[in-house]
């Protein structure tokens, strides 16, 4: 997979390092030439320039990229880069970093953003996940605010424990995509039995979250 990342700071570099370790083709765009020398990212390709400029994105051959990641520390830049990637180069997938939570509402399809990554919100979700066993926790908002990834940790007293995945009347717009059990991921099948302590991960429409919550954690 060919990935172009705008912004080679700590966030962009961390993403690049992970992608490179998985064998992906990574190009980093940054205005500061010194970032390349101090990055320590062997195997990455570099382009020094302003990612908001069409000429820079043309030099990056963005029309050949599978994913555009806008990971700078400036929300305005991330929005402009995402919009150009979609409208001018037809990139299939764009990921935008949200630095200021107040700007979260702008990171949608009107600005060409497929997935908005709001680090404070994600950190909050992870904190809640650690303490809110038995409650549905939203981890990420996907696809321009229509869908989300949510997590539910099955408590010991849950009526869900012992149920077969295939026998549970999941909401129509919610899909169980993974079970994390004893730190090992499981791809769920209809015959898998849910156990207490399991972490269930769903992709669901935001509209169906309440229905899923009512199923998993019915109020007493």
N, C-alpha and C positions, 0 to 999 in steps of 0.2 A: 504494500500500500504506500502511495506517495502522499506525504503530509508536509504542508507548508505551515510554519509557525512564525507569526509576527510577534516580536518581543523576545529577546534572549536573556531576560532577567532571571531571577531565581525560579519563577513559575515556569516560564517558557523552557528554560534549560532542564528543569526536572522532567517536564513532559517529554522533551526530546530524548533525554537519557533513557527513559522507560521505553519509548518507541524504538529507539535504536537497539536496545537489548532484545526486543522482539523481532528484529530483522526488518524493520520498515525503513523506507527511504525518506529521510528527513532533511528539509531545507529550512534554515533559520534566517529570518530577515530582521536586521537591527540597524539603527542609525549610527551606533557607536562602534568603530572598528576594533576598539580594544576588547570588546566582549568576546570576540572569537578566541583571542589568545588566552584569556583567563577562564574560558568555559570548561576546558578539559573534555570536550565532547568529540572523541575520535569517531570518525565515520560520518559525521554530519556535514552537509554542504551549507555554505554561507553566502548571503547576499547582503552587502552593506548598502542601506538606503532607507528611504521613507516608505513604509508599507501603505501609506495613504495615497501614494502617487501611482497612477496607472502605469507609468513607464517602469517603475520598480516591479510591479506585479506581472507585467509582461515579461520582464527579464527573468522573473521567477518561473515563467511558463506555468502560470497558475491554472490555465485551461487544461493542463494535464494532471492536475492534482486531484486526489480522491477526497481529501479533507483539508480545510483551512482552519487553523486555530489562531484566534486573536487573543494573545496572552499578555498584552502590554499593561502597564499600570495606569493607563488613561482610558476611561470608558468611551470617550468620544472617538478615539483612535480605533478601539475595538469594534465599535458600531460601524464606522466608515469602512473599515477593512472587510467586515462581514458582508456589508451591503455590496461593495464592489465585487467581492468574490462570487456572490450569487448572481448579480445582475449583469456584470460585464464578462465574467469568465465561466459562468454556469457550473460552479463547484457543487458537487452533490451534497456535501455535508460541511456545515460550518459550526464551529464551537467558539463561543464568546465568553471571555472572562469578565465578570461583573466585580468591579472594585468597590463601588459605593452602592450599598443595598437600596438606596433611594432611586437609583437608576434601573433597578431590576425590571420595571414594567416596560422599558423601551427595548429590551433584548428579546424581540420576537420576530415573526416572519416579515413584518413591515420593514425591519432593518436587516433582513437576510440571515437572522440567527436561528439555527435549528436547535441548538442546545446551549442554554445559558448556565454557566457555572458560577454560582454565587458562593464564594468561599465562606463568608460568615454564616450564611444559611446552612451550608453543608456541615460546618463545624458544629453548629447548634443541633442539627439533626443527629450527628454522631454522638453528641453529649446526651441528647434525649434518648437515643437508642440504648445507651449504656445504663440508663436509670429507669426508663419507662417500659419495663417488661409488661406485656399484656396490652400495650397500646399500639396503634398504627402510627408509624413515623414516616413522613415524607422525606426521602433522601435527595431526590433530584426532580426538577421539572423538565420534561422532555417535549420536543416537537411543538415549539411555540406556545407553550402554556396549556395545551390541550390534554396532554398525558403526563404521568409522573411515575417514578419508581418509588415504591414504598416498602417498608420492612415491618414485620410483626414477629416478636419473640413470644413463643407459646409458653404461657405460665403453667405450672404444675396442675393447677385446678381447672384448666381450660377444658371445656367440652370438646374442643378441637383435637386434643390429645387422644390418640388411638383411632382416629378416623382415617379411612383411605382417601387419598387425594381424589380419586375418581368418583367417590360417593358424596363429596361436598358440593353443595349447590352454589358454586362461585358466581358472582355477578357476571352478567354477559360481557361487560367491557373491562373485565379484570382477568389477568392471566398470571398464574403462578409460574415463575420462570426459573427459580432456584430455591434449594433448601440448603442451609448451612448447618451441619451437624458435627459436633466435635471438631470444629475448625476445618472440616472437609466439605467442599461443595458437592451437591447432589443434583443432577438433572431430574426433576420429578416426573414420574410416570403415574398412571392411574392406579397402579397397585401399591405404590409406596404408602406406608403408614406414617402419619404425622406423630412425632413424639414431643413430650414436654421439653422445653429448652431449645427446640428447633428455631432457627431464624428463617422466616419465610419471606421471600422477595417477590414482589409483584410488579408488573407493568400494568397500569390502569389509567383510565381516563379520570381526570380530576372530579368530574361529575359523579363517577361511581365510587369515589373514595368513601363516602358516608355509608353506602350500602355494604361495602367491604368491611368497614369498621364495625358496623352493626352485626355482621356475621361472625367476625373474629372475636370481638370483645363486647358481647351484648350487655347492656346495662342491667343491673340487678333490680 
